Amino acid sequence: MNCWHCKSELIWGGDHSFEDHGMEGEGIVSNLSCPNCPVEVLVYYDIDKECVADNVTNNNKLIN
């Protein structure tokens, strides 16, 4: 994943649970940072919902 600001490759910093972030449900919060500017990114993955990739278009579809 690249930085939206400077386009550098983001560095993965670690994964945490939703509980670690005071959130309800089952999920993973991944944190990434940019080595060239002060950008930090949190990515939330809700395990309670299934996310599948469409192999033809490579678009993600959320299934409830």
DSSP file (Angstrom, degrees, kcal/mol; ACC not computed):
  #  RESIDUE AA STRUCTURE BP1 BP2  ACC     N-H-->O    O-->H-N    N-H-->O    O-->H-N    TCO  KAPPA ALPHA  PHI   PSI    X-CA   Y-CA   Z-CA
    1    1 A M              0   0    0      0, 0.0     9,-2.8     0, 0.0     2,-0.3   0.000 360.0 360.0 360.0 137.3    0.0    0.0    0.0
    2    2 A N  B     -A    9   0A   0      7,-0.2     7,-0.2     1,-0.1     2,-0.2  -0.725 360.0 -98.0-105.4 153.4    1.4    3.4   -0.9
    3    3 A C     >  -     0   0    0      5,-3.1     4,-1.4    -2,-0.3    -1,-0.1  -0.454  23.9-144.2 -64.2 131.6    1.1    6.7    0.9
    4    4 A W  T  4 S+     0   0    0     -2,-0.2    -1,-0.1     2,-0.2    -2,-0.0   0.743  97.0  46.9 -70.5 -22.1   -1.7    8.9   -0.5
    5    5 A H  T  4 S+     0   0    0      3,-0.1    -1,-0.1     1,-0.1    -2,-0.0   0.945 133.0   7.0 -86.2 -53.7    0.4   12.0    0.1
    6    6 A C  T  4 S-     0   0    0      2,-0.1    -2,-0.2    31,-0.0    -1,-0.1   0.465  90.3-124.4-113.8  -3.1    3.9   11.2   -1.3
    7    7 A K     <  +     0   0    0     -4,-1.4     2,-0.1     1,-0.2    -3,-0.1   0.556  59.9 143.6  72.0  10.2    3.3    7.8   -3.0
    8    8 A S        -     0   0    0      1,-0.1    -5,-3.1    -6,-0.1     2,-0.3  -0.438  62.7 -92.0 -74.6 155.3    6.1    6.0   -0.9
    9    9 A E  B     -A    2   0A   0     -7,-0.2    -7,-0.2    -2,-0.1    -1,-0.1  -0.528  44.5-125.6 -68.5 128.2    5.5    2.4    0.2
   10   10 A L        -     0   0    0     -9,-2.8     2,-0.5    -2,-0.3    24,-0.2  -0.422  16.4-128.8 -74.4 151.7    4.0    2.4    3.7
   11   11 A I  E     -B   33   0B   0     22,-3.4    22,-2.2    -2,-0.1     2,-0.3  -0.894  18.9-124.9-104.7 127.0    5.7    0.4    6.4
   12   12 A W  E     -B   32   0B   0     -2,-0.5    20,-0.3    20,-0.2     3,-0.1  -0.543  26.1-178.0 -71.6 129.7    3.5   -2.1    8.4
   13   13 A G  E     -     0   0B   0     18,-3.5     2,-0.2     1,-0.4    19,-0.2   0.653  50.1 -73.2-103.6 -20.8    3.8   -1.4   12.1
   14   14 A G  E     -B   31   0B   0     17,-1.0    17,-2.5     2,-0.0    -1,-0.4  -0.828  39.2 -93.0 148.9 172.9    1.6   -4.1   13.6
   15   15 A D  E     -B   30   0B   0     -2,-0.2     2,-0.3    15,-0.2    15,-0.2  -0.925  31.5-179.0-121.7 146.7   -1.9   -5.5   14.1
   16   16 A H  E     -B   29   0B   0     13,-2.0    13,-3.3    -2,-0.3     2,-0.1  -0.927  28.3-105.8-138.3 162.0   -4.2   -5.0   17.1
   17   17 A S  E  >  -B   28   0B   0     -2,-0.3     4,-0.8    11,-0.2     3,-0.2  -0.457  29.7-113.4 -84.5 161.4   -7.6   -6.3   18.0
   18   18 A F  T >4>S+     0   0    0      9,-1.4     5,-2.7     1,-0.2     3,-1.1   0.894 120.0  59.5 -56.4 -38.8  -10.8   -4.2   17.9
   19   19 A E  G >45S+     0   0    0      1,-0.3     3,-1.9     8,-0.2    -1,-0.2   0.881  97.2  58.5 -58.9 -39.5  -10.8   -4.6   21.7
   20   20 A D  G 345S+     0   0    0      1,-0.3    -1,-0.3    -3,-0.2    -2,-0.2   0.782 109.3  45.8 -59.4 -26.6   -7.4   -2.9   21.9
   21   21 A H  G <<5S-     0   0    0     -3,-1.1    -1,-0.3    -4,-0.8    -2,-0.2   0.229 121.9-106.0-101.8  11.5   -8.9    0.1   20.3
   22   22 A G  T < 5S+     0   0    0     -3,-1.9     2,-0.3     1,-0.2    -3,-0.2   0.761  76.0 137.3  72.6  25.4  -12.1    0.2   22.5
   23   23 A M      < -     0   0    0     -5,-2.7    -1,-0.2    -6,-0.1     2,-0.2  -0.714  51.5-120.8-105.7 155.8  -14.3   -1.2   19.7
   24   24 A E        +     0   0    0     -2,-0.3     2,-0.0    -3,-0.1    -1,-0.0  -0.558  69.4  27.4 -89.4 156.9  -17.0   -3.9   19.8
   25   25 A G  S    S-     0   0    0     -2,-0.2     2,-0.5    21,-0.0    -6,-0.2  -0.196  96.3 -54.6  89.1 180.0  -17.0   -7.1   17.8
   26   26 A E  S    S+     0   0    0     -8,-0.1    21,-1.5    -9,-0.1    22,-1.1  -0.858  75.0 119.9-100.5 128.6  -14.2   -9.1   16.3
   27   27 A G  E     - C   0  46B   0     -2,-0.5    -9,-1.4    19,-0.3     2,-0.4  -0.990  50.6-114.2-174.0 172.0  -11.7   -7.4   14.1
   28   28 A I  E     -BC  17  45B   0     17,-2.5    17,-2.9    -2,-0.3     2,-0.6  -0.965  14.3-159.7-122.7 135.9   -8.1   -6.4   13.3
   29   29 A V  E     -BC  16  44B   0    -13,-3.3   -13,-2.0    -2,-0.4     2,-0.4  -0.969  13.3-165.8-114.6 114.9   -6.7   -2.9   13.2
   30   30 A S  E     -BC  15  43B   0     13,-2.7    13,-2.8    -2,-0.6     2,-0.4  -0.820   5.3-152.1-100.2 138.9   -3.5   -2.7   11.2
   31   31 A N  E     +BC  14  42B   0    -17,-2.5   -18,-3.5    -2,-0.4   -17,-1.0  -0.933  15.5 176.7-115.0 137.1   -1.3    0.3   11.5
   32   32 A L  E     -BC  12  41B   0      9,-2.7     9,-3.0    -2,-0.4     2,-0.3  -0.940   7.0-165.1-131.8 152.9    1.1    1.6    8.8
   33   33 A S  E     -BC  11  40B   0    -22,-2.2   -22,-3.4    -2,-0.3     7,-0.2  -0.959  21.9-116.5-138.8 158.4    3.3    4.6    8.5
   34   34 A C        -     0   0    0      5,-2.1   -24,-0.1     3,-0.3   -25,-0.0  -0.783  10.6-152.0 -95.1 134.1    5.1    6.5    5.8
   35   35 A P  S    S+     0   0    0      0, 0.0    -1,-0.1     0, 0.0   -25,-0.1   0.632  94.6  43.1 -77.6 -11.8    8.9    6.6    6.0
   36   36 A N  S    S+     0   0    0      1,-0.1    -2,-0.0     3,-0.1     0, 0.0   0.603 119.5  20.4-112.4 -14.2    9.1    9.9    4.1
   37   37 A C  S    S-     0   0    0      2,-0.2     2,-0.4    -3,-0.0    -3,-0.3  -0.926  87.8 -92.8-148.3 171.4    6.3   12.1    5.6
   38   38 A P  S    S+     0   0    0      0, 0.0     2,-0.3     0, 0.0     0, 0.0   0.084  73.0 135.0 -81.7  28.4    4.2   12.2    8.8
   39   39 A V        -     0   0    0     -2,-0.4    -5,-2.1    -5,-0.0     2,-0.4  -0.595  30.3-176.0 -80.5 134.2    1.3   10.0    7.4
   40   40 A E  E     -C   33   0B   0     -2,-0.3     2,-0.4    -7,-0.2    -7,-0.2  -0.991   6.1-162.3-126.4 139.4   -0.1    7.3    9.6
   41   41 A V  E     -C   32   0B   0     -9,-3.0    -9,-2.7    -2,-0.4     2,-0.5  -0.974   7.7-162.2-126.6 133.9   -2.8    4.9    8.4
   42   42 A L  E     -C   31   0B   0     -2,-0.4     2,-0.5   -11,-0.2   -11,-0.2  -0.970   8.8-162.0-111.7 129.5   -5.1    2.6   10.3
   43   43 A V  E     -C   30   0B   0    -13,-2.8   -13,-2.7    -2,-0.5     2,-0.5  -0.958   5.8-154.6-113.9 124.3   -6.8   -0.2    8.4
   44   44 A Y  E     -C   29   0B   0     -2,-0.5     2,-0.5   -15,-0.2   -15,-0.2  -0.867   9.3-173.2-103.2 125.0   -9.9   -1.8   10.0
   45   45 A Y  E     -C   28   0B   0    -17,-2.9   -17,-2.5    -2,-0.5     2,-0.8  -0.960  13.6-150.7-119.2 112.9  -10.9   -5.4    9.1
   46   46 A D  E >   -C   27   0B   0     -2,-0.5     3,-1.2   -19,-0.2   -19,-0.3  -0.736   7.3-168.5 -86.0 109.1  -14.2   -6.6   10.5
   47   47 A I  T 3  S+     0   0    0    -21,-1.5   -20,-0.2    -2,-0.8    -1,-0.2   0.747  82.9  69.9 -69.7 -23.7  -14.0  -10.3   11.0
   48   48 A D  T 3  S+     0   0    0    -22,-1.1     2,-0.4    -3,-0.1    -1,-0.3   0.698  99.8  54.4 -68.1 -17.8  -17.7  -10.5   11.7
   49   49 A K  S <  S-     0   0    0     -3,-1.2     2,-0.5     2,-0.0    15,-0.1  -0.913  87.0-128.0-115.6 145.5  -18.3   -9.7    8.0
   50   50 A E  E     -D   63   0C   0     13,-1.1    13,-2.2    -2,-0.4     2,-0.5  -0.807  18.5-163.4 -97.0 128.3  -16.7  -11.7    5.1
   51   51 A C  E     -D   62   0C   0     -2,-0.5     2,-0.4    11,-0.2    11,-0.2  -0.946  11.0-176.9-110.9 124.3  -14.8   -9.8    2.5
   52   52 A V  E     -D   61   0C   0      9,-1.9     9,-2.2    -2,-0.5     2,-0.4  -0.913  21.0-127.5-122.4 149.6  -14.1  -11.6   -0.8
   53   53 A A  E     -D   60   0C   0     -2,-0.4     2,-0.8     7,-0.2     7,-0.2  -0.779  14.0-134.1 -96.8 137.4  -12.2  -10.5   -3.8
   54   54 A D     >  -     0   0    0      5,-2.0     4,-2.8    -2,-0.4     5,-0.4  -0.816  16.0-155.3 -86.3 111.5  -13.7  -10.7   -7.3
   55   55 A N  T  4 S+     0   0    0     -2,-0.8    -1,-0.2     1,-0.2    -2,-0.0   0.751  86.7  52.8 -64.1 -25.5  -10.9  -12.3   -9.3
   56   56 A V  T  4 S+     0   0    0      1,-0.1    -1,-0.2     3,-0.1    -2,-0.0   0.950 126.8  17.3 -77.2 -49.8  -12.0  -10.8  -12.6
   57   57 A T  T  4 S-     0   0    0      2,-0.2    -2,-0.2     0, 0.0    -1,-0.1   0.585  92.4-133.6 -99.5 -11.8  -12.2   -7.1  -11.7
   58   58 A N     <  +     0   0    0     -4,-2.8     2,-0.4     1,-0.3    -3,-0.2   0.745  58.2 140.7  61.9  25.5  -10.1   -7.3   -8.5
   59   59 A N        -     0   0    0     -5,-0.4    -5,-2.0     1,-0.0     2,-0.3  -0.780  53.1-121.9 -94.8 142.6  -12.7   -5.2   -6.6
   60   60 A N  E     -D   53   0C   0     -2,-0.4     2,-0.4    -7,-0.2    -7,-0.2  -0.650  23.6-162.1 -83.6 140.2  -13.6   -6.1   -3.1
   61   61 A K  E     -D   52   0C   0     -9,-2.2    -9,-1.9    -2,-0.3     2,-0.5  -0.987  11.0-140.7-123.0 131.2  -17.2   -7.0   -2.3
   62   62 A L  E     -D   51   0C   0     -2,-0.4     2,-0.5   -11,-0.2   -11,-0.2  -0.805  13.9-159.1 -93.9 125.5  -18.5   -6.9    1.3
   63   63 A I  E      D   50   0C   0    -13,-2.2   -13,-1.1    -2,-0.5    -2,-0.0  -0.918 360.0 360.0-108.0 123.1  -21.0   -9.7    2.0
   64   64 A N              0   0    0     -2,-0.5    -1,-0.1   -15,-0.1   -13,-0.1   0.448 360.0 360.0 -83.4 360.0  -23.3   -9.2    5.0
